[in-house]
Amino acid sequence: MQEDERLRYKPIPLTEILTNLKNLSQIIMSLAYCSIFFNDETLYKEMEELDEKIDYLKSLLIMQASLATRDGEDAEKMISVFDMAASVDKISEISLDIAKLAYEHISIDIGDYLFINSATNFIYVIQVHSKSPFIGKTIDELYDLVGQIFDIVAVKRNKKFIISPSEDFTVEDGDKLYIKGFTEAIRKILELHGIKIEVGKLKLNREVLENIIYLKNLSEFMVDIAYGTLFTASKELAFELESMEETVDEITEQLKLNVIKDPALKETEKLALIEFINSCEYIADAAVDMTYSLRKDVKPHPIIERILELTDERYAVIKIGDEYGDKDIIELDVKKFGVDVLALKRGGYWYLNPPIKGWKLRKGDELIIQYYKEAEDEVSSLIHQD
């Protein structure tokens, strides 16, 4: 019996449990997208194990939270912890549903388009074999070997998951590496292992295809923002998530109609697409649910704030006024402060990763930015511009 199969109380810090839940939920969601886009039926079984780990951690979290609740005020603040746990559980189950489509040979098969045309981040699983060039090398050494930017978010070794391994972690024969990176980095790593991704020949209407990719990216982005919202206790970002959900709802309704009406698609292809569209909508809902307590003016539990202390990333909203109207994003000096512009809202529509040059800002635009805590003073001056 594996250790996780025996459900017993363990004095694991809540911060560690919450951090692991966050990381695992992001891994399993990315694997789900990968499985259906590349028609990879093998990932479903890997994800089942991750889902069991999430269930186990969620149970530990409930036990720890129960012990940490001393009075009514504590119970009120603990809502944020339970909201996060419930959302992670929902994301995990939805991700399994997506991967099960590929497992049952009902897939979207648009990996070729993504590899050629998309800057999308993926998580892919590499089984390290005896001839792998990764064996005996540290993660830090792998960066030089591959020559691309990527991250090993987890390693599975002897049925045990190692989340966020350090750069001096040494890869061994038999390890399974969960690698996150852009398509070029994944392609290079696969080539080094003699792996070729098999993709299908489904040819979608260009508009439908691009909306599928946008929907996937927006729902995934919303989960990332939900964590940032919770950890920074940003009520403003919590309401921005609701705005993103409205965009998701508008896209999904029309997208499903377009899929149903497309005479070029087989019934199984329509089923896969509609199930995937629904799943993206459910993931967006889970992201909004994670921040429910913030919208109800309930301050997150101090445990959540402690996670913020352990991370360098911060999130904020910049509302564009007269001062920066008709200027490029780069003129806000965002690069000078190490700010990453994640999204721009204009006319009720969210543009992800907008270009910082060549696209003029307008009064009324809203930017969601990510920055490091060292730049808080500079970012504060941008946020409170006249």
C-alpha positions as CSV (number, residue, x, y, z in Angstrom):
1,M,0.0,0.0,0.0
2,Q,1.3,3.4,-0.9
3,E,1.8,6.0,1.8
4,D,-1.0,8.2,0.3
5,E,-3.5,5.3,0.4
6,R,-3.7,5.4,4.2
7,L,-5.6,8.6,5.2
8,R,-4.2,9.7,8.5
9,Y,-3.6,13.0,10.1
10,K,-0.1,14.4,9.6
11,P,1.3,17.6,11.0
12,I,2.2,19.1,7.6
13,P,2.1,23.0,7.5
14,L,-0.9,24.4,5.7
15,T,1.4,26.6,3.6
16,E,3.1,23.5,2.2
17,I,-0.2,21.7,1.5
18,L,-1.7,24.8,-0.2
19,T,1.5,25.3,-2.3
20,N,1.5,21.7,-3.4
21,L,-2.2,21.8,-4.3
22,K,-1.6,24.9,-6.4
23,N,1.3,23.3,-8.3
24,L,-0.4,20.0,-8.8
25,S,-3.6,21.6,-10.1
26,Q,-1.6,23.6,-12.7
27,I,0.3,20.5,-13.8
28,I,-2.8,18.3,-14.2
29,M,-4.7,21.0,-16.1
30,S,-1.8,21.5,-18.5
31,L,-1.5,17.7,-19.0
32,A,-5.2,17.6,-19.9
33,Y,-4.8,20.1,-22.7
34,C,-1.7,18.3,-23.9
35,S,-3.5,14.9,-24.0
36,I,-6.5,16.0,-26.1
37,F,-4.5,18.3,-28.4
38,F,-1.9,15.6,-29.2
39,N,-4.2,12.6,-28.9
40,D,-2.0,11.2,-26.1
41,E,-4.0,8.5,-24.4
42,T,-1.1,7.6,-22.0
43,L,-1.4,10.8,-20.0
44,Y,-4.8,9.9,-18.5
45,K,-3.3,7.2,-16.2
46,E,-0.6,9.6,-15.0
47,M,-3.3,12.2,-14.2
48,E,-5.3,9.7,-12.2
49,E,-2.3,9.4,-9.9
50,L,-2.0,13.1,-9.6
51,D,-5.7,13.4,-8.9
52,E,-5.3,10.9,-6.1
53,K,-2.5,13.0,-4.7
54,I,-4.7,16.1,-4.8
55,D,-7.5,14.3,-3.0
56,Y,-5.1,13.2,-0.3
57,L,-3.7,16.7,0.2
58,K,-7.2,18.2,0.2
59,S,-8.2,15.8,3.0
60,L,-5.0,16.8,5.0
61,L,-5.9,20.4,4.4
62,I,-9.4,19.9,5.9
63,M,-7.9,18.2,9.0
64,Q,-5.3,20.9,9.5
65,A,-7.8,23.7,8.9
66,S,-10.2,22.2,11.4
67,L,-7.5,22.2,14.1
68,A,-6.5,25.7,13.3
69,T,-10.0,27.1,13.7
70,R,-10.3,28.5,17.2
71,D,-13.3,30.8,17.0
72,G,-15.9,32.4,14.7
73,E,-13.5,34.9,13.2
74,D,-11.0,32.2,12.4
75,A,-13.8,30.1,10.8
76,E,-14.8,33.1,8.6
77,K,-11.3,33.7,7.4
78,M,-10.8,29.9,6.7
79,I,-13.4,30.2,3.9
80,S,-10.6,31.3,1.6
81,V,-8.7,28.1,2.3
82,F,-11.7,25.9,1.7
83,D,-12.6,27.9,-1.5
84,M,-9.1,27.2,-2.9
85,A,-9.3,23.5,-2.0
86,A,-12.7,23.1,-3.6
87,S,-11.6,24.8,-6.7
88,V,-8.5,22.7,-7.0
89,D,-10.6,19.6,-6.6
90,K,-13.0,20.8,-9.4
91,I,-10.1,21.7,-11.7
92,S,-8.6,18.3,-11.2
93,E,-11.8,16.4,-12.0
94,I,-12.5,18.6,-15.1
95,S,-8.9,17.9,-16.3
96,L,-9.5,14.2,-15.9
97,D,-12.6,14.5,-18.0
98,I,-10.7,16.2,-20.8
99,A,-7.9,13.6,-20.8
100,K,-10.5,10.8,-20.7
101,L,-11.7,11.9,-24.2
102,A,-8.2,11.2,-25.6
103,Y,-8.0,8.0,-23.6
104,E,-11.2,6.9,-25.3
105,H,-9.8,8.0,-28.7
106,I,-12.1,11.0,-28.9
107,S,-9.6,13.8,-29.5
108,I,-9.2,17.3,-31.0
109,D,-5.8,16.6,-32.6
110,I,-4.6,20.2,-33.2
111,G,-1.1,19.7,-31.9
112,D,0.4,20.4,-35.3
113,Y,-1.2,23.8,-35.4
114,L,0.0,24.6,-31.9
115,F,3.5,23.6,-32.6
116,I,3.7,25.7,-35.7
117,N,1.6,28.7,-34.8
118,S,1.2,29.0,-31.1
119,A,3.3,30.5,-28.3
120,T,1.4,28.4,-25.8
121,N,3.1,27.0,-22.7
122,F,2.7,23.2,-22.3
123,I,3.5,20.6,-19.8
124,Y,4.7,17.4,-21.3
125,V,5.8,14.1,-19.7
126,I,9.2,12.6,-20.6
127,Q,10.1,9.1,-19.5
128,V,13.8,9.1,-19.0
129,H,15.3,5.9,-20.6
130,S,18.8,4.4,-20.5
131,K,20.0,6.3,-23.5
132,S,18.6,9.6,-22.4
133,P,21.1,12.5,-22.6
134,F,19.5,13.8,-19.3
135,I,20.8,11.0,-17.1
136,G,23.3,12.1,-14.5
137,K,22.8,15.7,-15.2
138,T,21.4,18.3,-12.8
139,I,18.4,20.4,-13.8
140,D,20.8,23.4,-14.1
141,E,22.9,21.5,-16.6
142,L,19.9,20.6,-18.6
143,Y,19.2,24.2,-19.3
144,D,22.6,24.5,-21.1
145,L,22.0,21.2,-22.9
146,V,18.6,22.1,-24.3
147,G,19.5,25.8,-25.0
148,Q,15.8,26.8,-24.5
149,I,13.8,28.2,-21.6
150,F,11.8,25.6,-19.8
151,D,11.0,24.4,-16.3
152,I,10.8,20.9,-14.7
153,V,7.8,21.4,-12.5
154,A,7.7,17.8,-11.1
155,V,9.6,14.5,-11.1
156,K,8.0,11.1,-10.5
157,R,10.6,8.7,-9.1
158,N,9.7,5.2,-7.6
159,K,6.0,6.2,-7.4
160,K,6.8,9.3,-5.5
161,F,6.2,12.8,-6.8
162,I,8.8,15.5,-6.2
163,I,7.3,18.9,-6.8
164,S,9.4,21.9,-7.9
165,P,12.8,20.0,-7.7
166,S,15.8,22.3,-7.1
167,E,18.3,23.1,-9.8
168,D,20.9,20.7,-8.3
169,F,18.5,17.8,-8.5
170,T,20.1,15.0,-10.6
171,V,18.1,13.1,-13.2
172,E,18.2,9.3,-13.0
173,D,17.2,6.4,-15.3
174,G,13.5,5.7,-14.9
175,D,12.5,9.2,-13.8
176,K,9.4,10.8,-15.3
177,L,9.9,14.5,-15.9
178,Y,7.0,16.9,-16.1
179,I,8.4,19.6,-18.3
180,K,6.7,23.0,-18.9
181,G,7.8,25.2,-21.7
182,F,6.9,26.8,-25.0
183,T,6.5,24.6,-28.0
184,E,10.1,25.2,-29.3
185,A,11.6,24.0,-26.0
186,I,9.3,20.9,-25.8
187,R,10.1,20.1,-29.5
188,K,13.9,20.2,-28.7
189,I,13.6,18.0,-25.6
190,L,11.5,15.5,-27.6
191,E,14.1,15.4,-30.4
192,L,16.9,14.8,-27.8
193,H,14.9,11.7,-26.7
194,G,14.0,10.5,-30.2
195,I,10.3,11.1,-29.6
196,K,7.9,12.3,-32.3
197,I,4.5,13.5,-31.4
198,E,1.8,12.0,-33.6
199,V,-0.9,14.5,-34.5
200,G,-4.2,14.0,-36.3
201,K,-5.5,15.5,-39.5
202,L,-8.6,17.3,-38.1
203,K,-8.9,20.6,-40.1
204,L,-11.0,23.1,-38.3
205,N,-12.4,26.3,-39.6
206,R,-9.7,28.9,-38.8
207,E,-12.1,31.1,-36.7
208,V,-13.2,28.0,-34.6
209,L,-9.6,26.9,-34.2
210,E,-8.4,30.3,-33.0
211,N,-11.3,30.6,-30.6
212,I,-10.6,27.1,-29.2
213,I,-7.0,28.1,-28.5
214,Y,-8.1,31.5,-27.0
215,L,-10.6,29.7,-24.8
216,K,-8.0,27.3,-23.5
217,N,-5.5,30.1,-22.9
218,L,-8.1,32.4,-21.1
219,S,-9.4,29.6,-18.8
220,E,-5.8,28.6,-17.9
221,F,-4.9,32.3,-17.4
222,M,-7.9,32.7,-15.1
223,V,-6.7,29.9,-12.8
224,D,-3.2,31.6,-12.6
225,I,-4.8,34.9,-11.8
226,A,-7.2,33.4,-9.2
227,Y,-4.2,32.2,-7.2
228,G,-2.5,35.6,-7.5
229,T,-5.8,37.2,-6.5
230,L,-6.1,35.0,-3.4
231,F,-2.5,35.3,-2.3
232,T,-2.5,39.1,-2.7
233,A,-6.0,39.5,-1.3
234,S,-6.9,41.7,-4.2
235,K,-10.7,42.3,-4.3
236,E,-10.2,44.3,-7.5
237,L,-8.7,41.3,-9.3
238,A,-11.5,39.1,-7.9
239,F,-14.0,41.2,-9.8
240,E,-11.8,41.3,-12.9
241,L,-12.1,37.5,-12.9
242,E,-15.9,37.8,-13.1
243,S,-15.4,40.0,-16.2
244,M,-13.2,37.3,-17.8
245,E,-15.9,34.7,-17.0
246,E,-18.4,36.8,-18.9
247,T,-16.0,36.8,-21.9
248,V,-15.7,33.0,-21.7
249,D,-19.5,32.6,-21.6
250,E,-19.9,34.8,-24.7
251,I,-17.3,32.8,-26.6
252,T,-18.5,29.3,-25.6
253,E,-22.1,29.9,-26.6
254,Q,-21.2,31.0,-30.2
255,L,-18.4,28.5,-30.5
256,K,-20.6,25.5,-29.7
257,L,-23.1,26.6,-32.3
258,N,-20.4,27.0,-34.9
259,V,-19.1,23.5,-34.1
260,I,-22.6,21.9,-34.3
261,K,-23.3,23.6,-37.6
262,D,-20.0,22.6,-39.3
263,P,-20.8,20.0,-41.9
264,A,-17.1,19.0,-42.3
265,L,-16.8,17.6,-38.8
266,K,-17.6,14.0,-37.8
267,E,-19.9,13.4,-34.9
268,T,-17.1,12.2,-32.7
269,E,-15.1,15.4,-33.5
270,K,-18.1,17.6,-32.6
271,L,-18.4,15.6,-29.4
272,A,-14.7,16.2,-28.5
273,L,-14.9,19.9,-29.3
274,I,-18.1,20.6,-27.4
275,E,-16.9,18.6,-24.4
276,F,-13.6,20.5,-24.4
277,I,-15.4,23.9,-24.7
278,N,-17.6,23.0,-21.8
279,S,-14.6,21.9,-19.7
280,C,-12.8,25.2,-20.4
281,E,-16.0,27.0,-19.2
282,Y,-16.1,24.9,-16.0
283,I,-12.4,25.6,-15.3
284,A,-13.1,29.4,-15.7
285,D,-16.0,28.9,-13.2
286,A,-13.6,27.2,-10.7
287,A,-11.2,30.1,-11.0
288,V,-14.0,32.6,-10.1
289,D,-15.2,30.3,-7.2
290,M,-11.7,30.4,-5.7
291,T,-12.1,34.1,-5.0
292,Y,-15.7,34.0,-3.7
293,S,-14.8,35.1,-0.1
294,L,-12.8,38.2,-1.4
295,R,-15.9,39.4,-3.3
296,K,-17.8,39.0,0.0
297,D,-15.4,41.2,1.9
298,V,-13.9,38.3,3.9
299,K,-10.2,38.7,4.4
300,P,-8.2,35.6,3.5
301,H,-6.8,33.5,6.4
302,P,-3.3,34.6,7.5
303,I,-2.1,31.2,6.2
304,I,-2.8,32.5,2.7
305,E,-0.9,35.7,3.4
306,R,2.1,33.6,4.5
307,I,2.2,32.0,1.1
308,L,2.5,35.5,-0.4
309,E,5.5,36.1,1.8
310,L,7.2,33.0,0.3
311,T,6.7,34.2,-3.3
312,D,8.2,37.1,-5.2
313,E,5.3,37.6,-7.7
314,R,2.7,40.3,-7.3
315,Y,-0.3,41.2,-9.4
316,A,-2.1,44.4,-10.0
317,V,-4.6,46.3,-12.3
318,I,-3.6,49.5,-14.1
319,K,-6.5,51.6,-15.4
320,I,-5.4,53.8,-18.3
321,G,-6.4,57.4,-18.1
322,D,-5.6,60.5,-20.2
323,E,-1.9,60.4,-19.3
324,Y,-1.1,57.2,-21.1
325,G,-3.8,57.3,-23.8
326,D,-2.5,56.8,-27.3
327,K,0.9,55.5,-26.1
328,D,2.5,52.1,-26.3
329,I,2.5,49.9,-23.3
330,I,6.3,50.1,-23.2
331,E,6.0,53.8,-22.5
332,L,4.7,53.0,-19.0
333,D,8.3,51.9,-18.3
334,V,7.1,48.4,-17.6
335,K,10.4,46.8,-18.7
336,K,12.4,49.2,-16.6
337,F,10.5,47.9,-13.5
338,G,10.5,44.2,-14.5
339,V,6.7,44.3,-15.1
340,D,5.1,41.7,-17.3
341,V,1.8,42.7,-18.9
342,L,-0.4,39.6,-18.8
343,A,-3.6,40.9,-20.3
344,L,-5.4,44.0,-21.6
345,K,-9.1,44.5,-21.3
346,R,-10.8,46.7,-24.0
347,G,-14.5,46.9,-24.7
348,G,-15.3,43.9,-22.6
349,Y,-12.8,41.7,-24.4
350,W,-9.6,40.3,-22.9
351,Y,-6.4,40.3,-25.0
352,L,-3.8,37.9,-23.5
353,N,-0.1,38.8,-23.7
354,P,-0.7,42.0,-25.7
355,P,2.3,43.5,-27.6
356,I,4.1,46.2,-25.6
357,K,5.1,48.1,-28.8
358,G,3.0,49.0,-31.8
359,W,-0.4,48.8,-30.1
360,K,-1.7,52.1,-28.8
361,L,-3.4,52.2,-25.4
362,R,-6.8,53.9,-25.1
363,K,-8.4,55.7,-22.2
364,G,-10.5,53.1,-20.3
365,D,-8.2,50.2,-21.1
366,E,-7.2,48.0,-18.1
367,L,-4.0,46.1,-17.8
368,I,-3.3,43.1,-15.5
369,I,0.3,43.0,-14.6
370,Q,2.7,40.7,-12.8
371,Y,5.8,42.1,-11.1
372,Y,8.3,41.3,-8.3
373,K,7.8,42.6,-4.8
374,E,11.0,44.7,-5.1
375,A,9.2,46.9,-7.7
376,E,6.1,47.7,-5.5
377,D,6.9,51.4,-5.1
378,E,7.4,51.9,-8.8
379,V,4.3,49.9,-9.7
380,S,2.2,51.8,-7.1
381,S,3.0,55.1,-8.9
382,L,1.7,53.5,-12.2
383,I,-1.5,52.3,-10.5
384,H,-2.3,55.6,-8.9
385,Q,-1.6,57.7,-11.9
386,D,-3.9,60.8,-12.4
